[in-house]
Amino acid sequence: MPDLSTDYMGLKLKNPLIVSSCDLVKTPEDIEKCAVAGAGAVVLKSIFEEQFIIEADIDNSAFSGYPEALDYMQSGGLMEYAPNAMCDVITEAKKRVDIPIIASINCQTDKLWPSFAQQVQDAGADGLELNIYAMPFEIGKPGTFFEDHHLKIMREVKKSVSVPVSVKLTPEITSLPHLVHRLADEGCEAVVLFNWFMRVDINIEKLTTRSLKGAGDLSTCIKWVALLADRVACDIASSGGVRNGEDVVKLLLAGAQIVQICSLFYQKGLSVISELLNTVDRWMADKKFPVLDDLRGELSFKKQELQFTGLGESGAYFRNQYLKTYTK
Ligand SMILES: Cc1cc2nc3c(=O)[nH]c(=O)nc-3n(C[C@H](O)[C@H](O)[C@H](O)COP(=O)(O)O)c2cc1C
């Protein structure tokens, strides 16, 4: 019987499947359901800095650059899930489950990250995921601006807490490897690849734009997990696009330390966790891998590069152009 237990950010998990941050993980009851269904850990629904500002009565001028956030805040949209409430959720859930609980925060300004981090740590969170939203679209800002922004937040949070910290990233950021390398070098325990944003579409009749729900992309996750695994000094977590147990195996082979899943649970319910685990278990038994460490990263870029003469198959990870695919 293969052993599916694993470490993640120094935490002990009985298996590598984590319910990722979403509305399925908001209450102690939700967390208990995840644990009963067999999840290795949970990441709580992100709490947004705007909620703090309401509670702490901080000057709205801090939001001059983020009018949507201010609108949302003023409409009371985030009040239902305030920071104290999140701390209560953590404290209560810790009494009910023995799986690690990772809190998540999404901030727009630098000020309140450390305060939030301390609060959730005091409430009993086993780890913290920083859901940093910073999309590079200004012509005048170089990639280093965004890298430094991530670094600064992570550094301040690390100064305030002793629990492990991960950073959830978007692929739309300059030199992901360099950023992850810098984060890891400064003590970040893991990066989560990736968060998604709303997608945009254009209505050519009405000449309007509209936002569509975002979606995780398995192939992008496999690619970046494989390119980074074992080349940076932190765990690489995957988040996006998992539809079945085979996808979990693919991400582990690419080098993922753990696999976060969200949309699949909306579609099929949390009971699908046991199916996913059975598939991984059967596959490991079939291929004679007794423990996850034996298979993890077997198809990572680093491992492939070492195994093959030249680049061999590892070239697949950075063959972005389609010349070879379509040329006989
Ligand atoms: C309804 C919903 C709410 C989400 N809320 C959050 C959130 O608060 N914080 C966060 O970091 N990610 C959030 N996500 C993103 C997921 O955690 C996950 O990264 C993304 O859905 C990709 O994984 P998937 O393909 O398995 O769904 C949310 C996703 C959905 C569908």
The ligand as a Gaussian input file, in Angstrom:
#p B3LYP/6-31G(d) Opt

LIG

0 1
 C      -15.661000      30.685000      -6.386000
 C      -14.172000      30.816000      -6.253000
 C      -13.632000      31.611000      -5.248000
 C      -12.248000      31.750000      -5.130000
 N      -11.760000      32.528000      -4.132000
 C      -10.408000      32.608000      -3.964000
 C       -9.866000      33.356000      -2.906000
 O      -10.564000      33.963000      -2.092000
 N       -8.517000      33.404000      -2.795000
 C       -7.671000      32.752000      -3.650000
 O       -6.444000      32.814000      -3.480000
 N       -8.176000      32.029000      -4.688000
 C       -9.500000      31.945000      -4.846000
 N      -10.005000      31.203000      -5.882000
 C       -9.066000      30.538000      -6.818000
 C       -8.839000      29.078000      -6.419000
 O       -8.261000      28.976000      -5.137000
 C       -7.918000      28.357000      -7.428000
 O       -6.621000      28.929000      -7.384000
 C       -8.453000      28.454000      -8.861000
 O       -9.841000      28.210000      -8.894000
 C       -7.741000      27.459000      -9.785000
 O       -7.917000      26.137000      -9.356000
 P       -9.025000      25.150000     -10.007000
 O       -8.721000      25.039000     -11.455000
 O       -8.857000      23.849000      -9.269000
 O      -10.353000      25.778000      -9.764000
 C      -11.377000      31.065000      -6.030000
 C      -11.947000      30.259000      -7.024000
 C      -13.308000      30.135000      -7.156000
 C      -13.861000      29.259000      -8.254000

